[in-house]
């Protein structure tokens, strides 16, 4: 679909690029000739991903260990990229956190765990990159990963619904404010693309996506390749007049079924207990990996 050297000369940062959707997008950018930077809290994971991708595709992948909830750490990372490698050309805001919960059972800590990564962290990275683009007279692209329910909300994932809606608002707002600098901002709102972290936290018991397939008008979940292709297109220069948009990629599920978690209203207390246990196990696994 794309010419092999389409992204030569591009320098792209993918937040949360060590695993899942971020890793998939980073690999495709690398294949197409870009210099890729990936960051995450678990630097060892990012290091392994960088080594793996360069062994498979060649090119250059630079790994950064950073907690994007820390504005100062984010600014230091971006300054280091500018100083050692040069200005970024593109930013992919992919880092996120989410879990299902009845809202009355949420703790402030649980709410902040999502909001601090998704809303605060995304703004910190976008701001650190954008102000440097403006100061240097550089054009740039920002593509953020959101969700279809920024348009209609979603029960049982209120911290994520609120935080992703903030990214949606940021994208529209900065597209207008920064457009005169040649800076574009758009978002991709994918439907379900199964990954371990996402599936264990928001689809416990349905990691393979069977329920989604049954409800989706196209009878399937999404693929990494589809996400890769859309992300490449949005930064490729193929249509630089797309600005401030959220593009749903979900097989029309949001149109048919709302695309959210309303179906969980039928869960019993036992179902919720099992879900909490699954989420706790995944969190403990991630903590062990960070340690």
C-alpha angles and dihedrals in degrees: 000000000000130000113256096245097039095125100037109139093026122121111200131185117205115191113213085019098149097079145015121357093357093055091048093052092044091053092052093049089051092050089054094054105266126139103239130206119191129188138187143146091260102064091180089061091048090048091053091048092049091051092046095049095046091049090053102039108013118222126097130303118176119200124212128187109212140142103224089203086075108077094195093051090049092051091049091052093050092046089051091052092050091047101044103029108014134250119330116243096198140021126203112197101204106137111112147146132212143157136172120251140149101258095231087061095052118115123212087246091054091049092048092048089067101031095050093055101035104036106021097033094048091051093047092054095042092048094047091051098038097051090051091050090052094046091049097042091243126153117225150172129227119193116182127191111230135154135257091246093072081091100050108012126236134239120229094026099060097145090054094042090053095043097045089048087056090056089048089054092045091052094053093042098048093041086065096039098044100032091096088061092057092255117137128194125193137156136219116215105196125191118222116327104169117236128160098248096044096042096049093050104039104017105038109171092017102064092142092054098242093148092048092051090051092053100037118100089224093045098235148074124252127269133230090237091060091052091046092052094049093047091050092049093052093056098032099089091243091124113005092173091077102101134154094010134137111211116200116214104183110111089259093295094137090053092049103036107010091258092243141097102277090122090070089075086089095058119117126223087260091054090053092048091054090048092052090050092051092049092047091051092051091048091051090049091052092047090052090051091051090050 
